[in-house]
Amino acid sequence: MDAVGRYRRVIAFGFITYTVFVIYLNFQTKETSVEWLLKKHRPSLNHSQHNEVLNFTTVTKENEISQGNGVTERCSKINYSYDQKIPDNMFRNSLLPLKKYNVTFCRVPKGASTFWTRLLVCLERDIWKPPFVFKPNDGNAKLKNDFSKFSVRKAYELVKNTKNLMFSRNPFSRVFSFYVDKLFSPNPFYWNDLGIGITKRSRGIATCGHDVTFNEFVDYIINTPSRMRDYHIIPTNDICRPCKIHYSFIGKMENFENDVSRILKEIGAELYPYFAENFKKEYTSDAIYDIVQAYFAYRRDSDKCIDRHTGIKRVWLKLQIRGIISRTIPVPFTSKESLSLSFPKLLKSIINARDISEKEDMKSQKTMFITQAYSTIPLDTMFKLQSVYKKDLQIFNYDLFPKHLFGPRRNSTIDIFCLK
């Protein structure tokens, strides 16, 4: 009997030990540290890159404007060569000349390119007003691109003989911004041009293109050959080629206002009234007008894919993601009201919500949204995405493994794009 009792106690102890061990492993899987995750999922690297991965938490001065020297050194360090599958005309067509100041600007999609184009037009034409005098879709806000008619070698030579500038943006932020702006927000043009193909490849059947998930979009970037990717998400270094051209100034979207101010001073345009006292409000008002105008311009075509109330909710969430409206302010319209909503009424409601939100910490809100969006992307997929933009991250001195994006993947069902 004692032997049977001892046997039962051993079995019970073993079962309890096993249960505790399983619970421990499960807890570790959910709550494990960034360092453990990176060690477990580390991609293949050559020896020179190894220390960079292990030391990914090093501060990288992401907000520091560059005058080219640091970029040149980093290009040399990584033994840079641009992607020759990207056609040369993409580089040439991205160059904007500001002849009056002997300046060339290389515009990068999702890198304040629309703003800079309007600002340069104002400078070239002596329009001494903030760039918002032109609306984002104004056909008059254009500069003639003289570079497209030259060979790439000649274009290099011409650019090097001017003060030249460009803006970079963290690639993870740029990818997220494109998705929100072109695929999540009502945009039938991109739904047709890009969304339908993504859903067909991902699901085997084509939808209206309106319901591409962020995960599907990231997979599209990873699995599409570079020459076939949408222009807006081609790596910045392949567009402006900063390792081929020594740029006089490389600003960063992360330090936008300060860098623009300094660049204007450096090119001799410091008297331009770019900085009005209420610049930030003008900037967001311009963004709001553009978003609302686009919604109404696309509404008839959007109606074929989503109802109008869903369209309004997507516009509202887009403004919250951009840090213009607080996430605590709900959409102020019912489904019925959305059917006949006018341009002035929607515009006024958004402006009012923006004004109410001004005292809140919108920077933290923006970080929260991008963190939640990327937390739905599997870590092995994140490494593949990082590989696509690794040169951008290295050349422009961004963190290869930002903690808020490469952190623990919990079994979360939170989807910021799920509208109720």
C-alpha positions in Angstrom: 0.0 0.0 0.0 2.9 2.4 0.9 4.5 1.6 -2.5 1.2 2.5 -4.3 0.9 5.7 -2.3 4.5 6.7 -3.1 3.8 5.9 -6.8 0.8 8.2 -6.8 2.7 11.0 -5.1 5.4 10.7 -7.7 2.9 10.8 -10.5 1.1 13.8 -8.9 4.4 15.7 -8.4 5.4 15.0 -12.0 2.1 16.3 -13.3 2.3 19.4 -11.2 5.9 20.1 -12.3 4.9 19.5 -16.0 1.9 21.9 -15.7 4.0 24.6 -14.1 6.7 24.2 -16.8 4.1 24.5 -19.6 2.6 27.7 -18.0 6.1 29.1 -17.6 6.9 28.5 -21.3 3.6 30.0 -22.3 4.3 33.1 -20.2 7.8 33.4 -21.7 6.4 33.1 -25.2 4.0 36.0 -24.6 6.2 38.2 -22.5 9.7 37.5 -23.6 12.2 40.3 -24.1 13.1 42.0 -27.3 16.6 40.7 -27.0 15.4 37.1 -26.7 13.1 37.5 -29.7 15.9 39.0 -31.8 18.3 36.2 -30.8 15.7 33.6 -31.7 14.7 35.1 -35.1 18.0 36.7 -36.1 18.4 36.8 -39.9 21.6 35.6 -41.6 24.2 38.4 -41.4 27.8 38.7 -42.4 30.5 39.4 -39.8 30.6 43.1 -40.3 26.8 43.4 -39.6 26.8 41.1 -36.6 27.7 43.7 -34.0 25.2 46.2 -35.4 22.4 43.7 -34.7 23.6 42.9 -31.2 23.8 46.6 -30.4 20.5 47.7 -32.0 19.5 49.6 -28.8 22.2 52.2 -29.4 20.9 55.7 -29.8 21.0 56.7 -33.5 20.3 60.4 -33.6 17.3 60.0 -35.8 16.3 63.6 -35.5 19.7 65.1 -36.6 20.0 66.9 -39.9 22.9 65.8 -42.0 25.1 67.8 -44.3 26.2 64.7 -46.2 29.4 63.7 -44.5 27.9 61.1 -42.2 25.9 59.7 -45.1 29.1 59.3 -47.2 30.8 57.5 -44.4 27.9 55.1 -43.9 27.6 54.4 -47.6 31.3 53.4 -47.6 30.8 51.3 -44.5 28.0 49.2 -46.0 29.8 48.9 -49.4 26.7 50.5 -51.1 25.4 49.9 -54.6 22.0 51.0 -55.7 19.4 48.7 -57.0 20.1 48.6 -60.8 16.6 47.1 -61.4 15.1 50.5 -60.5 15.1 52.5 -63.8 17.2 55.6 -64.1 14.2 57.8 -65.0 12.9 57.3 -61.5 15.9 59.2 -60.2 15.8 61.8 -62.9 12.1 62.4 -62.6 12.4 63.0 -58.9 14.7 66.0 -59.3 13.2 69.5 -59.0 15.4 72.5 -59.9 15.1 75.8 -58.1 17.1 77.9 -60.5 16.8 81.2 -58.7 18.7 79.8 -55.7 20.8 77.2 -57.6 19.2 74.4 -55.7 18.1 70.9 -56.7 15.6 69.1 -54.5 15.1 65.3 -54.7 11.5 64.5 -53.8 10.6 61.3 -52.1 7.0 60.0 -51.9 5.6 60.1 -48.4 8.5 62.3 -47.4 6.8 65.8 -47.5 7.2 65.9 -51.3 3.9 67.7 -51.9 4.8 70.3 -49.3 8.3 70.9 -50.7 7.1 71.1 -54.3 4.7 73.9 -53.3 7.3 75.7 -51.2 9.8 75.6 -54.0 7.2 77.0 -56.5 6.6 79.9 -54.1 10.3 80.6 -53.9 10.9 80.3 -57.7 8.0 82.6 -58.5 8.5 85.1 -55.6 5.2 84.3 -54.0 5.9 85.5 -50.5 3.2 83.5 -48.8 3.2 80.2 -47.0 3.1 77.2 -49.4 -0.5 76.5 -48.4 -1.6 79.2 -50.9 -1.5 76.2 -53.3 -3.7 73.3 -52.5 -2.1 69.8 -52.6 -3.7 68.9 -55.9 -3.2 72.3 -57.6 -2.0 71.8 -61.1 -0.3 75.2 -61.0 2.1 74.2 -58.2 4.7 72.6 -60.5 8.3 73.1 -61.4 9.6 72.1 -64.8 11.9 69.1 -64.5 14.8 69.7 -66.9 16.7 66.5 -65.8 14.4 64.0 -67.5 15.9 64.8 -70.9 19.5 64.1 -69.8 21.4 60.9 -69.4 21.8 59.8 -65.8 25.5 60.6 -66.0 24.7 64.2 -67.1 22.0 64.5 -64.4 24.6 63.5 -61.8 26.9 66.2 -63.0 24.2 68.9 -63.1 23.0 68.1 -59.6 26.5 68.1 -58.2 26.9 71.7 -59.5 24.1 72.9 -57.3 23.2 73.0 -53.7 21.1 69.9 -53.4 18.8 68.6 -50.7 16.4 65.8 -49.9 14.3 64.6 -47.0 14.4 61.1 -45.5 11.8 59.3 -43.4 11.9 56.2 -41.3 11.0 53.4 -43.7 8.6 51.7 -41.2 6.7 55.0 -40.8 6.7 55.5 -44.6 5.2 52.1 -45.2 2.5 52.6 -42.6 1.7 56.1 -43.9 1.3 54.7 -47.5 -1.1 52.0 -46.3 -3.3 54.4 -44.3 -3.3 57.0 -47.1 -3.7 54.9 -50.2 -5.4 51.6 -49.2 -7.2 52.1 -45.9 -8.5 55.6 -46.5 -11.2 55.8 -49.3 -9.1 55.8 -52.4 -10.7 53.8 -55.3 -7.8 54.6 -57.6 -5.3 52.6 -55.4 -8.0 50.0 -54.6 -8.2 49.3 -58.3 -4.5 49.8 -59.2 -3.0 47.9 -56.2 -5.6 46.6 -53.8 -7.3 44.2 -56.2 -4.0 42.5 -57.1 -2.9 42.2 -53.5 -6.2 40.5 -52.4 -6.2 38.2 -55.4 -2.6 37.0 -54.7 -3.2 36.8 -51.0 -6.6 35.1 -50.9 -6.9 33.6 -54.3 -9.9 35.8 -55.2 -10.1 39.4 -56.1 -12.2 41.8 -53.9 -13.0 45.4 -54.6 -9.5 46.2 -53.3 -10.9 48.2 -50.3 -10.2 45.6 -47.7 -6.4 44.9 -48.0 -5.1 44.3 -44.5 -1.8 45.8 -43.3 -0.3 42.4 -43.1 -1.2 41.7 -46.7 0.3 45.0 -47.8 3.6 44.2 -46.0 3.6 40.8 -47.7 3.1 42.5 -51.0 6.2 44.7 -50.4 8.3 41.7 -49.4 7.3 39.4 -52.3 7.1 41.9 -55.1 10.3 42.5 -57.2 11.8 45.9 -56.6 11.2 47.1 -60.2 7.4 46.3 -59.9 6.7 47.9 -56.5 4.6 51.0 -56.3 6.7 54.2 -56.7 5.6 55.5 -53.2 7.3 52.6 -51.4 10.6 52.2 -53.3 13.5 52.7 -50.9 14.6 56.3 -50.6 18.2 55.5 -51.5 17.1 54.0 -54.8 15.2 57.2 -55.7 17.7 59.9 -54.7 20.9 57.9 -54.7 22.6 59.7 -51.8 25.7 57.4 -52.1 26.2 58.6 -55.7 25.6 62.3 -55.0 26.9 64.2 -52.0 23.8 66.0 -50.9 24.4 69.4 -49.3 21.5 68.8 -46.9 19.5 65.8 -45.9 16.6 66.7 -43.6 14.4 64.3 -41.7 10.7 64.1 -41.4 11.2 63.3 -37.8 12.5 66.9 -37.3 10.5 68.5 -40.0 10.0 72.1 -38.9 13.5 72.7 -37.6 15.1 71.1 -40.7 13.0 73.2 -43.1 13.9 76.3 -41.2 17.6 75.6 -41.3 17.6 74.6 -45.0 15.9 77.8 -46.0 18.5 79.7 -44.2 21.3 77.7 -45.8 20.1 78.3 -49.3 19.6 82.0 -48.7 15.8 82.0 -48.4 15.6 82.7 -44.7 13.3 85.8 -45.2 10.6 83.6 -46.8 7.6 83.7 -44.4 7.4 79.9 -44.1 7.0 80.1 -40.4 3.8 81.9 -39.6 3.0 82.2 -35.9 0.2 79.7 -36.4 2.1 77.4 -38.8 1.2 74.2 -37.2 -2.5 75.0 -37.4 -2.2 76.0 -41.0 -0.3 72.8 -41.7 -3.0 70.6 -40.2 -5.8 72.7 -41.8 -4.1 72.1 -45.1 -4.0 68.3 -44.5 -7.6 68.3 -43.3 -8.8 70.1 -46.4 -6.8 67.7 -48.6 -8.3 64.6 -46.9 -11.9 65.9 -47.0 -11.5 67.0 -50.6 -10.2 63.6 -51.6 -13.1 61.9 -49.8 -15.7 63.8 -51.7 -13.9 63.5 -55.0 -13.7 59.7 -54.6 -17.1 59.2 -52.9 -19.1 58.1 -55.9 -16.6 55.4 -56.8 -16.1 54.5 -53.1 -19.8 53.8 -52.9 -19.3 50.8 -55.1 -17.2 49.1 -52.4 -18.1 50.6 -48.9 -21.1 52.4 -47.5 -20.7 56.1 -46.7 -20.6 55.8 -43.0 -17.7 53.4 -43.2 -16.0 55.9 -45.5 -16.4 58.6 -42.9 -15.1 56.4 -40.1 -12.1 55.6 -42.2 -11.4 59.3 -42.8 -11.8 60.0 -39.1 -9.4 57.2 -38.1 -6.9 58.4 -40.6 -6.9 61.8 -39.0 -6.5 60.1 -35.6 -3.6 58.1 -36.8 -1.9 61.2 -38.2 -2.2 62.9 -34.8 -4.7 65.5 -35.9 -7.8 64.3 -33.9 -7.7 62.7 -30.5 -8.6 59.0 -30.5 -11.1 59.8 -27.7 -13.3 61.8 -30.0 -15.8 59.6 -31.8 -17.3 60.1 -35.3 -20.0 62.7 -34.7 -22.3 61.4 -37.5 -24.8 58.5 -37.7 -25.1 56.2 -40.6 -28.1 58.1 -41.8 -26.4 61.5 -41.5 -23.4 60.2 -43.4 -25.5 59.5 -46.5 -26.1 63.2 -47.2 -23.1 64.8 -45.4 -21.9 67.9 -47.1 -18.3 69.1 -47.6 -18.6 72.2 -45.4 -20.2 70.2 -42.5 -17.6 67.5 -42.5 -14.8 70.0 -42.8 -16.1 72.1 -39.9 -16.6 69.0 -37.7 -13.0 67.9 -38.3 -11.6 71.4 -37.6 -13.6 71.6 -34.4 -12.3 68.1 -33.3 -8.7 69.2 -34.2 -9.0 72.3 -32.0 -10.4 70.3 -29.1 -7.5 67.9 -29.4 -4.7 70.4 -29.4 -3.9 70.1 -25.7 -3.5 66.3 -25.8 -0.3 64.4 -26.4 -0.8 63.6 -30.1 2.8 62.4 -30.6 2.2 59.6 -28.2 -1.0 58.8 -29.9 0.7 58.5 -33.3 3.3 56.2 -31.8 0.6 54.0 -30.2 -1.2 53.5 -33.6 2.0 52.5 -35.5 3.0 50.3 -32.6 -0.3 48.5 -32.6 -0.3 48.1 -36.4 3.1 46.5 -36.5 2.4 44.3 -33.5 0.1 42.3 -35.8 3.0 41.5 -38.2 4.8 38.3 -37.4 8.4 38.8 -36.3 9.9 36.8 -39.2 7.9 39.0 -41.6 9.3 42.1 -39.8 12.8 40.9 -40.5 12.0 40.5 -44.2 10.5 44.0 -44.3 13.6 45.4 -42.6 15.7 43.6 -45.2 13.9 45.5 -48.0 14.7 48.9 -46.4 17.9 48.0 -44.6 20.0 50.3 -46.7 17.7 53.3 -45.9 17.9 52.5 -42.2 21.7 52.3 -42.3 22.4 55.3 -44.7 20.0 57.7 -42.9 21.0 56.5 -39.5 17.7 55.0 -38.3 17.4 52.2 -35.7 17.5 48.8 -37.4 15.3 47.3 -34.7 13.1 49.9 -33.1 11.9 48.4 -29.8 8.3 49.6 -30.2 8.0 47.7 -33.5 10.2 44.6 -32.8 8.9 44.1 -29.3 7.1 41.0 -27.9 4.3 39.6 -30.0 1.4 38.8 -27.6 -1.6 36.8 -28.7 -3.6 40.0 -29.2 -6.7 40.4 -31.3 -6.4 44.2 -31.4 -6.7 45.5 -34.9 -6.7 49.3 -35.2 -8.3 49.1 -38.6 -11.3 47.1 -37.5 -14.2 49.6 -37.5 -17.2 48.9 -35.4 
